[in-house]
Amino acid sequence: MAYPPGTGAVLAYGGLAWLLEALYGAYGAEGGLWRGC
């Protein structure tokens, strides 16, 4: 399981972005702030 340097940080950031998208989507008057990305 050899990952390039920084892979863990990228995965952590991706997970955080997914979590924020899910939370904002749930509150969602505008359907999620990350929807257009």
C-alpha positions as CSV (number, residue, x, y, z in Angstrom):
1,M,0.0,0.0,0.0
2,A,2.4,2.6,-1.2
3,Y,0.8,6.0,-1.5
4,P,2.4,9.1,-2.9
5,P,3.3,11.8,-0.4
6,G,0.2,13.9,0.5
7,T,-2.3,11.3,-0.4
8,G,-3.7,11.1,3.2
9,A,-4.1,14.9,3.2
10,V,-5.9,14.8,-0.1
11,L,-8.3,12.0,1.1
12,A,-8.9,13.9,4.3
13,Y,-9.7,17.1,2.5
14,G,-12.0,15.2,0.1
15,G,-13.8,13.7,3.0
16,L,-14.2,17.0,4.7
17,A,-15.5,18.6,1.5
18,W,-18.0,15.7,1.1
19,L,-19.2,16.1,4.7
20,L,-19.7,19.9,4.2
21,E,-21.5,19.3,1.0
22,A,-23.8,16.8,2.7
23,L,-24.5,19.1,5.6
24,Y,-25.2,22.1,3.5
25,G,-27.3,20.0,1.1
26,A,-29.4,18.9,4.1
27,Y,-30.0,22.5,5.2
28,G,-30.3,23.2,1.5
29,A,-32.4,26.2,0.5
30,E,-30.0,26.4,-2.5
31,G,-29.4,22.7,-2.8
32,G,-25.8,22.7,-1.4
33,L,-23.0,25.1,-1.7
34,W,-20.7,22.5,-3.3
35,R,-23.2,21.4,-5.9
36,G,-21.7,23.5,-8.7
37,C,-18.2,22.4,-8.2
